[in-house]
Structures are given as structure tokens and as C-alpha cells.
């Protein structure tokens, strides 16, 4: 499930503000299913965002649906 996580530091931001921003810029089907506002994103000592930590906390998944290749029969039936 796609989740948007926003770290807000300067000005107050509400879910309604995020929804309005997304509506102006994205097609409806591209909107995330959930929105979260946090004070700060988890980071490692080098300053990189810990995406796995975000997935664990907020339930976002890296892959969606079944991405395995379709299977086909390779044998031929003769009449």
C-alpha cells in the first residue's frame, strides 16, 4: 500500500493541505492510500533516510502485488 510520509519543520501542515497539494499535481489514481506527518525522518549516521525503518513503522511495502513472471506450458499437444 503506498504511503506518503512528510517531515514538517517550518510551518504547520495538515492532512488537508497535503491532500490539496496532491490533487493539484497528481492524477487521482497516483495518490497514496495513507498520509502521515512526522517531525523528522529516521536517518543513519551518514544522514541517509532509513527507508526500511519507515516501512516497518508505517506499513509501506517495497513491492506491490505479485510480480512473478507468468507461466506457460511448453509442451505441444498433437491432434
N, CA, C and O atoms as a Tinker XYZ file with bonds, in Angstrom:
   316  protein
     1  N      0.845000   -1.169000    0.000000    73     2
     2  CA     0.000000    0.000000    0.000000    64     1     3
     3  C      0.895000    1.239000    0.000000    63     2     4     5
     4  O      1.734000    1.383000    0.890000    81     3
     5  N      0.739000    2.124000   -0.964000    73     3     6
     6  CA     1.537000    3.348000   -0.999000    64     5     7
     7  C      1.188000    4.278000    0.161000    63     6     8     9
     8  O      0.017000    4.522000    0.452000    81     7
     9  N      2.222000    4.788000    0.810000    73     7    10
    10  CA     2.056000    5.709000    1.928000    64     9    11
    11  C      2.962000    6.908000    1.685000    63    10    12    13
    12  O      4.118000    6.742000    1.296000    81    11
    13  N      2.449000    8.113000    1.911000    73    11    14
    14  CA     3.276000    9.318000    1.829000    64    13    15
    15  C      3.583000    9.769000    3.248000    63    14    16    17
    16  O      2.689000    9.874000    4.087000    81    15
    17  N      4.866000   10.037000    3.507000    73    15    18
    18  CA     5.296000   10.493000    4.820000    64    17    19
    19  C      5.969000   11.845000    4.635000    63    18    20    21
    20  O      6.926000   11.968000    3.871000    81    19
    21  N      5.471000   12.854000    5.329000    73    19    22
    22  CA     6.017000   14.205000    5.204000    64    21    23
    23  C      6.621000   14.638000    6.531000    63    22    24    25
    24  O      5.966000   14.576000    7.571000    81    23
    25  N      7.871000   15.074000    6.486000    73    23    26
    26  CA     8.522000   15.635000    7.666000    64    25    27
    27  C      8.387000   17.147000    7.588000    63    26    28    29
    28  O      8.892000   17.773000    6.656000    81    27
    29  N      7.716000   17.725000    8.551000    73    27    30
    30  CA     7.426000   19.155000    8.537000    64    29    31
    31  C      8.181000   19.818000    9.684000    63    30    32    33
    32  O      8.078000   19.392000   10.834000    81    31
    33  N      8.945000   20.870000    9.360000    73    31    34
    34  CA     9.713000   21.553000   10.400000    64    33    35
    35  C      9.388000   23.036000   10.510000    63    34    36    37
    36  O      9.409000   23.579000   11.614000    81    35
    37  N      9.091000   23.703000    9.412000    73    35    38
    38  CA     8.948000   25.162000    9.430000    64    37    39
    39  C      7.538000   25.655000    9.750000    63    38    40    41
    40  O      7.354000   26.469000   10.655000    81    39
    41  N      6.570000   25.176000    9.029000    73    39    42
    42  CA     5.208000   25.682000    9.179000    64    41    43
    43  C      4.262000   24.523000    9.468000    63    42    44    45
    44  O      4.523000   23.388000    9.069000    81    43
    45  N      3.171000   24.809000   10.158000    73    43    46
    46  CA     2.201000   23.742000   10.409000    64    45    47
    47  C      1.602000   23.245000    9.093000    63    46    48    49
    48  O      1.306000   24.029000    8.191000    81    47
    49  N      1.434000   21.952000    9.008000    73    47    50
    50  CA     0.894000   21.337000    7.799000    64    49    51
    51  C     -0.109000   20.280000    8.212000    63    50    52    53
    52  O      0.171000   19.457000    9.084000    81    51
    53  N     -1.267000   20.298000    7.593000    73    51    54
    54  CA    -2.300000   19.329000    7.918000    64    53    55
    55  C     -2.519000   18.352000    6.782000    63    54    56    57
    56  O     -2.031000   18.549000    5.669000    81    55
    57  N     -3.255000   17.303000    7.078000    73    55    58
    58  CA    -3.586000   16.298000    6.072000    64    57    59
    59  C     -4.349000   16.945000    4.919000    63    58    60    61
    60  O     -4.153000   16.583000    3.759000    81    59
    61  N     -5.218000   17.901000    5.240000    73    59    62
    62  CA    -5.980000   18.585000    4.189000    64    61    63
    63  C     -5.053000   19.328000    3.235000    63    62    64    65
    64  O     -5.277000   19.334000    2.024000    81    63
    65  N     -4.013000   19.954000    3.779000    73    63    66
    66  CA    -3.040000   20.667000    2.943000    64    65    67
    67  C     -2.317000   19.701000    2.002000    63    66    68    69
    68  O     -2.135000   19.992000    0.819000    81    67
    69  N     -1.910000   18.557000    2.535000    73    67    70
    70  CA    -1.238000   17.554000    1.702000    64    69    71
    71  C     -2.164000   17.029000    0.611000    63    70    72    73
    72  O     -1.756000   16.874000   -0.540000    81    71
    73  N     -3.401000   16.760000    0.978000    73    71    74
    74  CA    -4.372000   16.254000    0.008000    64    73    75
    75  C     -4.595000   17.267000   -1.106000    63    74    76    77
    76  O     -4.650000   16.896000   -2.279000    81    75
    77  N     -4.724000   18.534000   -0.754000    73    75    78
    78  CA    -4.904000   19.589000   -1.758000    64    77    79
    79  C     -3.685000   19.676000   -2.680000    63    78    80    81
    80  O     -3.831000   19.794000   -3.896000    81    79
    81  N     -2.491000   19.618000   -2.100000    73    79    82
    82  CA    -1.249000   19.665000   -2.877000    64    81    83
    83  C     -1.201000   18.509000   -3.879000    63    82    84    85
    84  O     -0.870000   18.706000   -5.048000    81    83
    85  N     -1.531000   17.310000   -3.413000    73    83    86
    86  CA    -1.512000   16.140000   -4.300000    64    85    87
    87  C     -2.565000   16.244000   -5.394000    63    86    88    89
    88  O     -2.307000   15.885000   -6.543000    81    87
    89  N     -3.745000   16.732000   -5.044000    73    87    90
    90  CA    -4.832000   16.857000   -6.012000    64    89    91
    91  C     -4.456000   17.796000   -7.151000    63    90    92    93
    92  O     -4.831000   17.563000   -8.300000    81    91
    93  N     -3.716000   18.855000   -6.835000    73    91    94
    94  CA    -3.301000   19.815000   -7.859000    64    93    95
    95  C     -2.211000   19.266000   -8.777000    63    94    96    97
    96  O     -2.054000   19.744000   -9.901000    81    95
    97  N     -1.451000   18.259000   -8.306000    73    95    98
    98  CA    -0.263000   17.820000   -9.045000    64    97    99
    99  C     -0.294000   16.387000   -9.561000    63    98   100   101
   100  O      0.463000   16.043000  -10.469000    81    99
   101  N     -1.152000   15.552000   -8.999000    73    99   102
   102  CA    -1.163000   14.138000   -9.388000    64   101   103
   103  C     -2.548000   13.689000   -9.822000    63   102   104   105
   104  O     -3.562000   14.203000   -9.351000    81   103
   105  N     -2.569000   12.724000  -10.725000    73   103   106
   106  CA    -3.835000   12.089000  -11.075000    64   105   107
   107  C     -4.353000   11.354000   -9.837000    63   106   108   109
   108  O     -3.564000   10.910000   -9.003000    81   107
   109  N     -5.646000   11.228000   -9.719000    73   107   110
   110  CA    -6.259000   10.621000   -8.522000    64   109   111
   111  C     -5.720000    9.217000   -8.245000    63   110   112   113
   112  O     -5.505000    8.856000   -7.088000    81   111
   113  N     -5.501000    8.428000   -9.289000    73   111   114
   114  CA    -5.046000    7.053000   -9.072000    64   113   115
   115  C     -3.605000    6.989000   -8.565000    63   114   116   117
   116  O     -3.161000    5.935000   -8.109000    81   115
   117  N     -2.869000    8.101000   -8.637000    73   115   118
   118  CA    -1.492000    8.135000   -8.145000    64   117   119
   119  C     -1.396000    8.592000   -6.685000    63   118   120   121
   120  O     -0.309000    8.583000   -6.107000    81   119
   121  N     -2.514000    8.987000   -6.090000    73   119   122
   122  CA    -2.496000    9.434000   -4.697000    64   121   123
   123  C     -2.156000    8.267000   -3.780000    63   122   124   125
   124  O     -2.600000    7.144000   -4.017000    81   123
   125  N     -1.370000    8.523000   -2.729000    73   123   126
   126  CA    -1.087000    7.459000   -1.761000    64   125   127
   127  C     -2.358000    7.083000   -1.009000    63   126   128   129
   128  O     -3.279000    7.890000   -0.883000    81   127
   129  N     -2.398000    5.856000   -0.512000    73   127   130
   130  CA    -3.571000    5.385000    0.234000    64   129   131
   131  C     -3.592000    5.929000    1.660000    63   130   132   133
   132  O     -4.643000    5.962000    2.299000    81   131
   133  N     -2.435000    6.353000    2.156000    73   131   134
   134  CA    -2.355000    6.902000    3.511000    64   133   135
   135  C     -1.348000    8.044000    3.537000    63   134   136   137
   136  O     -0.365000    8.038000    2.796000    81   135
   137  N     -1.603000    9.019000    4.398000    73   135   138
   138  CA    -0.699000   10.158000    4.581000    64   137   139
   139  C     -0.291000   10.216000    6.049000    63   138   140   141
   140  O     -1.132000   10.071000    6.936000    81   139
   141  N      0.985000   10.426000    6.301000    73   139   142
   142  CA     1.494000   10.553000    7.668000    64   141   143
   143  C      2.343000   11.817000    7.758000    63   142   144   145
   144  O      3.139000   12.096000    6.862000    81   143
   145  N      2.177000   12.573000    8.825000    73   143   146
   146  CA     3.011000   13.746000    9.080000    64   145   147
   147  C      3.860000   13.436000   10.308000    63   146   148   149
   148  O      3.339000   13.058000   11.357000    81   147
   149  N      5.173000   13.601000   10.167000    73   147   150
   150  CA     6.102000   13.304000   11.260000    64   149   151
   151  C      7.010000   14.510000   11.498000    63   150   152   153
   152  O      7.146000   15.378000   10.636000    81   151
   153  N      7.625000   14.550000   12.675000    73   151   154
   154  CA     8.541000   15.649000   12.984000    64   153   155
   155  C      9.860000   15.510000   12.239000    63   154   156   157
   156  O     10.437000   16.504000   11.799000    81   155
   157  N     10.339000   14.273000   12.097000    73   155   158
   158  CA    11.614000   14.034000   11.414000    64   157   159
   159  C     11.629000   12.625000   10.845000    63   158   160   161
   160  O     10.988000   11.721000   11.380000    81   159
   161  N     12.365000   12.447000    9.758000    73   159   162
   162  CA    12.533000   11.125000    9.166000    64   161   163
   163  C     13.696000   10.415000    9.855000    63   162   164   165
   164  O     14.683000   11.060000   10.210000    81   163
   165  N     13.598000    9.088000   10.051000    73   163   166
   166  CA    14.721000    8.368000   10.650000    64   165   167
   167  C     15.903000    8.358000    9.687000    63   166   168   169
   168  O     15.739000    8.098000    8.495000    81   167
   169  N     17.091000    8.641000   10.209000    73   167   170
   170  CA    18.290000    8.715000    9.369000    64   169   171
   171  C     19.428000    7.925000    9.995000    63   170   172   173
   172  O     19.479000    7.730000   11.209000    81   171
   173  N     20.348000    7.471000    9.131000    73   171   174
   174  CA    21.548000    6.791000    9.619000    64   173   175
   175  C     22.617000    7.845000    9.930000    63   174   176   177
   176  O     22.392000    9.028000    9.677000    81   175
   177  N     23.775000    7.445000   10.472000    73   175   178
   178  CA    24.809000    8.431000   10.812000    64   177   179
   179  C     25.298000    9.265000    9.623000    63   178   180   181
   180  O     25.794000   10.376000    9.812000    81   179
   181  N     25.161000    8.739000    8.399000    73   179   182
   182  CA    25.579000    9.490000    7.212000    64   181   183
   183  C     24.496000   10.458000    6.735000    63   182   184   185
   184  O     24.721000   11.218000    5.793000    81   183
   185  N     23.323000   10.439000    7.378000    73   183   186
   186  CA    22.249000   11.355000    7.019000    64   185   187
   187  C     21.258000   10.813000    6.007000    63   186   188   189
   188  O     20.339000   11.524000    5.598000    81   187
   189  N     21.433000    9.554000    5.595000    73   187   190
   190  CA    20.501000    8.974000    4.621000    64   189   191
   191  C     19.225000    8.510000    5.324000    63   190   192   193
   192  O     19.266000    8.031000    6.457000    81   191
   193  N     18.087000    8.660000    4.633000    73   191   194
   194  CA    16.802000    8.245000    5.188000    64   193   195
   195  C     16.766000    6.723000    5.279000    63   194   196   197
   196  O     17.127000    6.025000    4.332000    81   195
   197  N     16.326000    6.219000    6.431000    73   195   198
   198  CA    16.212000    4.776000    6.651000    64   197   199
   199  C     14.848000    4.308000    6.144000    63   198   200   201
   200  O     13.873000    4.269000    6.894000    81   199
   201  N     14.797000    3.957000    4.871000    73   199   202
   202  CA    13.533000    3.567000    4.245000    64   201   203
   203  C     12.957000    2.304000    4.862000    63   202   204   205
   204  O     11.740000    2.181000    5.003000    81   203
   205  N     13.822000    1.360000    5.232000    73   203   206
   206  CA    13.318000    0.126000    5.848000    64   205   207
   207  C     12.639000    0.434000    7.183000    63   206   208   209
   208  O     11.639000   -0.196000    7.527000    81   207
   209  N     13.166000    1.384000    7.926000    73   207   210
   210  CA    12.545000    1.791000    9.193000    64   209   211
   211  C     11.168000    2.410000    8.939000    63   210   212   213
   212  O     10.224000    2.151000    9.685000    81   211
   213  N     11.053000    3.215000    7.900000    73   211   214
   214  CA     9.753000    3.805000    7.547000    64   213   215
   215  C      8.755000    2.721000    7.168000    63   214   216   217
   216  O      7.590000    2.779000    7.563000    81   215
   217  N      9.210000    1.730000    6.400000    73   215   218
   218  CA     8.313000    0.632000    6.011000    64   217   219
   219  C      7.837000   -0.140000    7.233000    63   218   220   221
   220  O      6.667000   -0.511000    7.320000    81   219
   221  N      8.744000   -0.383000    8.176000    73   219   222
   222  CA     8.361000   -1.102000    9.393000    64   221   223
   223  C      7.377000   -0.290000   10.231000    63   222   224   225
   224  O      6.405000   -0.840000   10.748000    81   223
   225  N      7.616000    0.991000   10.366000    73   223   226
   226  CA     6.756000    1.852000   11.189000    64   225   227
   227  C      5.382000    2.089000   10.587000    63   226   228   229
   228  O      4.375000    2.047000   11.293000    81   227
   229  N      5.341000    2.339000    9.284000    73   227   230
   230  CA     4.093000    2.781000    8.664000    64   229   231
   231  C      3.466000    1.765000    7.725000    63   230   232   233
   232  O      2.429000    2.039000    7.121000    81   231
   233  N      4.074000    0.610000    7.594000    73   231   234
   234  CA     3.463000   -0.467000    6.844000    64   233   235
   235  C      3.573000   -0.380000    5.341000    63   234   236   237
   236  O      2.915000   -1.155000    4.646000    81   235
   237  N      4.366000    0.518000    4.807000    73   235   238
   238  CA     4.524000    0.593000    3.353000    64   237   239
   239  C      5.343000   -0.593000    2.882000    63   238   240   241
   240  O      6.247000   -1.047000    3.582000    81   239
   241  N      5.033000   -1.088000    1.713000    73   239   242
   242  CA     5.758000   -2.217000    1.144000    64   241   243
   243  C      6.565000   -1.760000   -0.052000    63   242   244   245
   244  O      6.153000   -0.874000   -0.801000    81   243
   245  N      7.723000   -2.379000   -0.220000    73   243   246
   246  CA     8.579000   -2.028000   -1.354000    64   245   247
   247  C      7.962000   -2.485000   -2.670000    63   246   248   249
   248  O      8.040000   -1.772000   -3.670000    81   247
   249  N      7.349000   -3.667000   -2.680000    73   247   250
   250  CA     6.751000   -4.167000   -3.915000    64   249   251
   251  C      5.256000   -4.340000   -3.714000    63   250   252   253
   252  O      4.792000   -4.601000   -2.604000    81   251
   253  N      4.524000   -4.195000   -4.776000    73   251   254
   254  CA     3.078000   -4.300000   -4.721000    64   253   255
   255  C      2.618000   -5.437000   -5.611000    63   254   256   257
   256  O      3.039000   -5.550000   -6.762000    81   255
   257  N      1.755000   -6.274000   -5.074000    73   255   258
   258  CA     1.175000   -7.339000   -5.875000    64   257   259
   259  C      2.157000   -8.444000   -6.197000    63   258   260   261
   260  O      3.280000   -8.479000   -5.695000    81   259
   261  N      1.706000   -9.333000   -7.038000    73   259   262
   262  CA     2.523000  -10.460000   -7.461000    64   261   263
   263  C      3.325000  -10.043000   -8.679000    63   262   264   265
   264  O      2.750000   -9.729000   -9.721000    81   263
   265  N      4.627000  -10.036000   -8.563000    73   263   266
   266  CA     5.473000   -9.600000   -9.664000    64   265   267
   267  C      6.185000  -10.763000  -10.337000    63   266   268   269
   268  O      7.150000  -10.549000  -11.070000    81   267
   269  N      5.734000  -11.979000  -10.106000    73   267   270
   270  CA     6.379000  -13.119000  -10.746000    64   269   271
   271  C      5.940000  -13.207000  -12.205000    63   270   272   273
   272  O      4.850000  -12.767000  -12.570000    81   271
   273  N      6.801000  -13.777000  -13.016000    73   271   274
   274  CA     6.509000  -13.907000  -14.443000    64   273   275
   275  C      5.398000  -14.929000  -14.653000    63   274   276   277
   276  O      5.303000  -15.898000  -13.899000    81   275
   277  N      4.562000  -14.729000  -15.658000    73   275   278
   278  CA     3.514000  -15.712000  -15.938000    64   277   279
   279  C      4.136000  -17.021000  -16.408000    63   278   280   281
   280  O      5.215000  -17.032000  -17.001000    81   279
   281  N      3.447000  -18.114000  -16.140000    73   279   282
   282  CA     3.948000  -19.424000  -16.571000    64   281   283
   283  C      3.112000  -19.919000  -17.743000    63   282   284   285
   284  O      1.896000  -19.733000  -17.788000    81   283
   285  N      3.789000  -20.549000  -18.682000    73   283   286
   286  CA     3.134000  -21.083000  -19.865000    64   285   287
   287  C      3.561000  -22.530000  -20.046000    63   286   288   289
   288  O      4.658000  -22.921000  -19.645000    81   287
   289  N      2.707000  -23.300000  -20.636000    73   287   290
   290  CA     3.043000  -24.684000  -20.932000    64   289   291
   291  C      3.966000  -24.709000  -22.146000    63   290   292   293
   292  O      3.715000  -24.022000  -23.136000    81   291
   293  N      5.040000  -25.507000  -22.068000    73   291   294
   294  CA     5.979000  -25.594000  -23.186000    64   293   295
   295  C      5.791000  -26.868000  -23.994000    63   294   296   297
   296  O      6.515000  -27.106000  -24.960000    81   295
   297  N      4.827000  -27.682000  -23.604000    73   295   298
   298  CA     4.570000  -28.911000  -24.367000    64   297   299
   299  C      3.501000  -28.650000  -25.403000    63   298   300   301
   300  O      2.597000  -27.840000  -25.195000    81   299
   301  N      3.612000  -29.343000  -26.522000    73   299   302
   302  CA     2.654000  -29.174000  -27.607000    64   301   303
   303  C      1.828000  -30.439000  -27.738000    63   302   304   305
   304  O      2.356000  -31.551000  -27.757000    81   303
   305  N      0.536000  -30.247000  -27.826000    73   303   306
   306  CA    -0.347000  -31.394000  -27.999000    64   305   307
   307  C     -0.594000  -31.603000  -29.481000    63   306   308   309
   308  O     -1.034000  -30.691000  -30.180000    81   307
   309  N     -0.309000  -32.809000  -29.959000    73   307   310
   310  CA    -0.575000  -33.146000  -31.357000    64   309   311
   311  C     -1.960000  -33.747000  -31.471000    63   310   312   313
   312  O     -2.381000  -34.512000  -30.604000    81   311
   313  N     -2.681000  -33.404000  -32.545000    73   311   314
   314  CA    -4.035000  -33.942000  -32.756000    64   313   315
   315  C     -3.987000  -35.290000  -33.395000    63   314   316
   316  O     -5.030000  -35.893000  -33.647000    81   315
